[in-house]
């Protein structure tokens, strides 16, 4: 009887893990193809051997090894299952190798995440810890393995502990493995990366090599300055692109820019800051090669070649994922990052946007006209900078727990509200200056932010509208634009426009789009200038896996006008949406609904969802 009970006890860890897994993603597991059922079965065997051997050793009558085995069991079981439960509650998928390698560049972000969401983390990990302790105590009291099984377990346990970090497993699209096995595989790969045993496909921005630029001659119809005012993680519905009587999220900007020309259907081409900076400043699509994205001129290079003064002010932290490498060689007269304005700035949220606005307003008058500048604020990036005394959206919580989703969304809105004070002040003070009367301002966000509308939280995880649809407007004092230019921008109020249009538009405003020396660099620039007549839409690639950024969770897509085709790495087919008729993307039309885009998507992205 004791022997039978012992084997049941040894199998309880893997059985509990499988039951928990079924409760989280049972619909996916029951639809696994046969080859993946085999993979999952092998993962169960691997998990069973690990936990069973540790419990057998922990159940010995005497010896120090039983205590060592019990401690190892409790620590590994709690970390692997508890950690995966927490991660799944945030991202609807398990922590895998891609995600851990993605995180190696900003370990500080992990501590920021846990400090902001410690309660939810505790309630995922604490029950797992109690279960682990209960199993270890039960093994010590009741298991009492015989001599031969104990000897085998003492040999097998250390081998299993090492092996689980090394054995390959199914961890990407299908994740046809138990969550603990996926976890150990991820940590094993991370250790290899940090110790230099393996070199990953992890991609971050690097040093640019701008080609030699010919001298360019600017011939705008009117002399003007151009400022790109850029924010982060602000979704379209968190701002008022069009002037409104009331704008709860962004009242200051709404009042400061009453005559702005809205772009209500503006979308990014990815949902990752590094990728979007490349798209916004180069005009290339995110699927271009790393060499191309690092080897073409950016807006600053074009402007400098034409004799313009340029500047880049950002509250973004330059230590975040090699950001400094990407911008350090920009030909700017003025440039600053988060720690230049706030030495103790958080690596995620960046420096104070209000201080960044102060810096930009103090140095803008020192630029020689005409000039081109980028003012890049970022306190709306997770974990979001808020002021408790300026937080009108309530109840608001920093908790990411699913049951607190609405309150967490309010917390985000309060960050947008606080940032709007800085943006509104920037626009008011700019328009009071003499040079401001000759300056065109283009406003947008690098991407949006999701709040579990499609089981995602934050950004980079998908290409759904909550992450892709961004605010946008153009503002120019009277007489700075021609009547034709104003008309063409106004015509785009409700038309689909994209971040790939920013480079042609800025170059056109600077009078450089038709410059003779620029033709050699136009290959791959696919966008339209907003100050010229609208042209029929073309298919544009979208992805968060790019030559300047390696994604934690792979996703791909193509969009033409209002028709969007996209997929995440665990999808087995493309999803199609008409975002004009279905802006919340509730009605998936299937691949047949975007038939003309399927071939393009599979050519551009080298395959199809669920494929090799």
N, C-alpha and C positions, 0 to 999 in steps of 0.2 A: 504493500500500500504506500509506504513512504517513498519507494523507488518511483512509482507511478506519479505520485504527487510532485516529486522532485523534477521530473521531466516537464510536467505541466507548468511548474513555477519557472523553469528555465526558458520556456517558450512564451511566457506572459509578456515580456518586453516587446518582442517583435509583433505579437498579436495586438497589443495595445497601439503600437505605432501604425499598423495597417488599419485598425478601426478608426483611429483619428484621421488618417489619410482619406479613408472613404467618406468620412463626415465632411471633409473639406472639399473634395473634388471627385466624389463618387461618379458623377455623370461622365467625367472624362475617363475614369478608369474602366468603366463597363464598356466603353466604346473602343478600347485599345485593340489594334490589329494583333493577330497571332504572334508576330515576331516581338512585339512589345510586351505581350503577356509573358513571354519567355524571359525578357529582360527584367520585368518586375519580379518574376519568380526567383531569378538569380539574386536580385537585390534582397529579397526576403531571406534567402539562404545565408547571404553574407551578413545581414543584420542578426539573424538568429544565432549564427556561430559566434559573433562578437559578444552579444549580451549573454547568451547561454554559458559560454566558457567563463566569462567574468563572474557570473553568479555561482557557477560550480566552485571556482576558486574561493569566492567569498564565503561559501558554505562549509569550508573545511573546519574540522574540530579545533585545530590548533595551528600555530605558525603566524608569522608577521605578514605573510603574503595574502592571507585572507582579508586583512585590514586594507592593504594596498589595493587589492582587487575591488573591494567595496567602495573605496574612495574614487578610484578610476571609473567605476560603473556609474556612480552618482553624478560625477562631474560631466562625463561624456554624454550620458543619457539626457541630463538636464539641458546641456548646451545644444545638443543636436536637435532634440524634439522641441524643447521650449523655444529655442531660437528660431526654428522653422515655423512654428505656430505664429510667433510674433511677425515674422517677415511675411508670411502668407496673409495675415490680417491687414497688412499695409499694401501689398502689391498683387494679391491674388495669384501668386506663384511662389515657388520656394527659392530660397537663396541658392544660387548655383555658382559655378566656376566663373562665368562671365561677370556676374555681379560682384564677386569678391575682387577680381582683377580690376574691375572698374573702380573699386573703392581704394585701391592702393595709393592713388595720388592724393587722397584727402582723408587721411585717417581721422583728422580732427572733426570731420563731418559726422563720423560715427558717434563720437561722444556728444556732439551737438544734438544729434537725433535722439539719443537715449535720454539726455537731460531734458529735452523738450517733451518726451513721451514716456517718461519713466513709469507712470502708473499703468499704462497699457502693456508695457514690457513686463512689468511685475506680474500682472494677472495672467499673462501667457506662460511665464516661466515658473511661477510659484507652484501651480498644481503639478507640473511636470517634476519639479524637485521633490515634492511630497511623495509622488508615485515612485520615484527612483529610490528614495530613502526607505519607503515601505517594502519595496522588492528586495533591497539589500538586507534589511533586517529580517525579512521572512526567509531569505536564503541562509542567513547565519543561524537561524533557530530551527529550521525544518529540513533544509536540503540534505546536509550530512552525506556527501557523495562517498562512494566506496573508493578503495585505494586506486584501482586501475582507471576508472573515469576521472578521478582527481588528478592523477599524473598526466593523463591526456589533456585535461583542461589547462593544467599549469604550463604545458608546452604550447597549447593552441592559443591561449589568451593573448600573450604578448605578440605572437605572430599576427593574430587578428587585429589587434590594436594598430599595428603598423600597416597592415595590408589595406585596411579600409580607407586610408589616406592615399593609396596608390592605385587601387583597382579602378579601371575605367568604368563609367556608368552612363546611363541615359539621363542627361541633365538639361538639355535645351528645350526644343519645341514640346516634345511629348512628356518629358520628365517621367519616363517609365521605370521609376525606381522609388523605393521608400524614401521619405524625407530625410531620415538620418543618414542614409547612404549618400544622398545628394550633398548633404552638408559636409560630410567627411571628405568627399571627393573635392569639393570646393576649397576647403581649408588646405588639403594636400597640394592642390595647384597653386594656392597663394604662397605657401611656404617655398615651393619650387621657384616661384617668381621672385620672391624677396631674397632668396639665397643665390639667385643667378643660375639655378639648375636648368630653368627653361626660359625661353624668350617668348612672350605672348604676342598676340595680335592686338594687344591693347594699344590704342591710338590716342595721342594727345597733340595739341598744336605744337609745332616746332618752329625753328628759325625759318623765316621767309628768305627767298632769294629773288628779289625783284629784278626783272630784266632791265637792261639799259634803256632809258626812256629818251626819246627824241624831244627836243624843245617843242612844246605845243603852243599854239596861238589861240587864245579864247576869243570867240566872237558871239557873245550873247546879244540878243536884241536890246537888252538893257543891262547896265552894270548892277550886280547885286551880290550879296553875300548869301551863303547857304549854311544852315545849321541843321544837322540831323539830331533830333532829340529822342533818345532811345531809353526805354525802360525794360524791366525784366519781369517775366511771369504774369503780366497783366493780360487777362483774357478780354475778349471784346465786350462782354456784358459787365465788366468791372470798370468801364470807363464810358464816357459819352463822346463817341467820335463826332456825332452831329450836335450842334448847339441845341440845348434843351432848356425849358423853363426851370426845371429842377434836375440836378444830377447828384444824387446822394453820395455816390462813391468818389466823385471827383468834382466837387463844387467850385474849388478855386480855379482850376484850369477852365472849367466851363464859363466862368465869369471873365477870366483874363483873356480868353481868345474867342470873343463872340462871333467873329466873322470867318471862322475857320471853314475850310472846304472838306467835308468828311469823305472818307473812304470806308464805307460801312461793311464792305465785303472783302477786306484785306486779310490775307492769310500768309503765314510763314511757310517755308518749305521743309522745315523740320521743327522739332520742339526742344532743341539743344542750343544753348547760348553760343558756344564756340562755332558750331556749324552755321548758325544764322549770321554771325559776324562775317564769316567768309562769304556767305551768299549776299548779304546786304552791301558789302564793300567791294566785291569782285564782280557780281552779276552772274556768277557760275551757278549751276545746279549742284546740290549736295552730293550727287553721285560721281562727280568728277574725281579723278585720281588724286592721291595725296600730293604727288609731284606738281600737278596742275594747280591745286588749291594753294600750294606754298610757292608757286613760281610765276604767278601772274600779277600785274599791277593792281593795287587797290585804289579806292577813291583818293586817298591821301597822295599816292604816287602820281596820279594823273594831274591833280591840282598843283602839286609841287612842280611838275614838269612845265606847267603853264605859268609859273611865277606866283602862284597864290600862296599866302600864308596859310598854314593849317594848324589845327590843335585837336587833341583828344583828351578830354577830361572824363574820368570814370571813377565811381565809387566801388567798382568791382575789385575784388582782391586779386592781386597779380600772382600770389602764390597758388591760387586755385588752378590745378591741372595745367601747369606750364603756361598760364596766360601771358606772363611777361615775355616769353620767347616770341609769341605771335606779334606783339605790338612794339617791341623795343627798338626796332629799326625803322619805324614809320617816320617819314620826313616831316616831323612836326616842330613847330616853334615852342609850343607848350604841350606838356603831357603830365598827367598825374594819375595815381591809382589810390586804392583805399588807404594804405598806410601812409601815404603822403599827406592825407588830410586828417587821418585818425590813426596814430601808430598802433593802437591796440584793437584795430578793427577785427571783427569776426570773419573767419575765412569764407563762410557761406553768405552771410547777409551783407558783408562789405562795410565800407566806411559810411558815415552819416551823409545821406543825400542832401540835407540842408547845408552841410559844410562843402559838399561838392559844388552846389549851386553858388555858394559864396566865392569859391575858387574860380569858377568859370566866369562869373560876372566881373571879378576883379581883373582877369587877364584878357578878356575879350576886347576891351578898348585898346590894348597894346598890339593887336593884330593889324597888319596893313590891309586895307581894303583893295580889291575884293578878297574875301577869305572863305575857307571851308573849314568847318569845325564839327566835332561830334561831342555832345554832352550826354553821357551814359550813366544813368542812375540805376540803382539795383537793390534798394532795401525791401522790395517786394519779392525777393527770392527767399525760398524757405531757408531758415526758420521764421522769416518775416519780422520786420522791425515795427513795433507798435508803441504807442504812448497811452498808458492807461487813462490819462486825462483827456485824450483825443480819440476815443474809441466809441463811436456812436452805434455800432452794430453789436447788439447784445441778444442773447447771451453769447459770449466769446470765450473759447478755450484753446490752449495750445495743444491739447490732447488730440492725437491722431486715431484714437479708438473709433471703430466704425459707428458705435452708438453716439459719439460726439461729433459726427460729421458736420452737421449744420452749424454747431458752435465753432468748429474749426474753420469752416468756410467764413463765418463772421470774423474770426480772428484775422484771416487773410484780407478781408475787405477793410478792416481797420488799418492794416499795413498800407493798402492802396490809398486810403483816406489820408494817412499821415504823409505819404510821399507826395500826394497831390498838393499839399501845402507848399512844398518846395518847388514843384513844377509850376504852380500858379504864380508864385513869387518870381520865378525865373522869367516867365513870359511877361509879366507886368513890368518888371525892371528893364527887360530888354527893349520893350516898346517905348520906354521913356527916353532912350538914348538916341543920339543922332544916327549912329550906324545901324541901330535897330530899325530905323525907317527905311533901310535899304536891304533888309535881311529876310529871306524866305526861311521858314521853319517847317520841317517835315517831322511828324511825330509817329512813332509806332512802338510796339513791344517786341522783344526777340521771339517770344512764344507766349502761349497761355498757360493755364494751370487746371488740372483735373481734380475733382472732388468726388470720386467714385461713381461718376455718371456711367462709366463703362468698366467698373471694377478697378480703375486705376487711381492713384493718388499722386499728385505732383506733376512732373513732366518727364519727358524722354521715353516714356513707356508706351506711347501709342501715337497715332495720327488722327485721333478723333477731334471733333470741332472744338471741344473745350480746351484742347492744347494747341490747336492750329489757328483758330480764328482769333485775330488780334485787332486792337483798335488802330485807327490811322486817320490822320488829317494833314492838310497843308494849310499854312497860314502865311499871308503876305500882305504888307501894308498897301494901300492904294498906289497904283502906278508902278509897282515893282514888277508885276507880270503884265504881259500884253493881254489884250482882250481875248485873243485866240487861245493863249495859254490858260487863262482863267476858265474859258469855256470848256476846254478839253479836260481839265481837272474836274470840273463840275459834272461833266457827262459821266464820269466814273463813280459817282456817288453810290450807285447801287450795282455797279458792274463788278465781276470777280477780278481782283487784282492781287499781286503777289510780291513778296519781298525781292524776287528776282528782278522786279521792275525798278528797284531803288537805284542801282548803279546807272542805268540809262537815264533815269529822271534827273539825278544829281548832276551827271555830266552834261546833260542838256541845259539845265539851269545855269551851269557855269559857262556855257557856250563852247563845250568841248566835244559833244557827241559827233559833230561833223568835221572835227579837226583832221586834216590829212594824215597826220602821224599816228592816229589812233586805230586805223583800220586793222593793222596787224594784230591788235589785241582783242578784237571783237569776237573772235571765234569762241563759241560757247556761251557768250552773253545772250540769253534767250528772252529777256524781258522787254517791255515796252516803256517808252518815255511817257509819263503821265501828262506832259504838256503838249503832246502831239495827239492827233485824232486816234480814238480807240480802234484796235485791229481785232479780227476774230481770235478767239482763245486758242492756244495750243496746249498739248499735253505736257505737263511739268512733273518731274520726278520729285518724290518726297521720301525722306528716310532719316532715321537717327543714327545710322551706321555709316560713317563718312570717313574720308581721308584725313579729316582733322579731329575726329572724335570716334572712339570705339564704344559702341552702345552696350549697356548691361543687359537690355532686353531688346532683341532685334525686331524691327518693324520696317515696313516698306509700303510705298504707295505711288499712285499717279493721279493727278487731278487735271481735268480739262473743263474750264468754265466752272459750273456748279456740280459737275459729276466727279465723284471721288471713289477710287478703288484702292483699298488698302488691307493690310493684314498684320497681325502680330505673330511672333515666332511659334506660338502654340496653335494657331489657326491651321486648319487643314484645307481651307479654300479661301479665295478672295472674298472680301465684303464690298458691296457697292452701295453708294448712297447718293441721292439727289439732295444736296445740302440746302438748296433753295426751298424745295417743297418739304424737306424733312430736316430742319436745322439741328434737331436733337439726335439724329441718326438712330431712330427707333425702327425704321423699316428697311431691313437689308434686302436689296433687290437681287442679290446673288451675282455671280460673274456674268450671267446673261444680261443683266441690266447695264453693265459697263463693257459690253462685248468688244467695242473698239479699243478699249484701254487695256484689256487683258494681255494681248500680244505685246503691246508696248511695255507693260509692267514686267512681264517675264523676260523680255529682252534686256531691259535696263537693269533689272535686279538679278539676272542670271538664274532664273528658276521660278518656282511657284511655292506657295505655302504648303507645308507638309512634305515637300519634295526633298531631294538630297541637298 
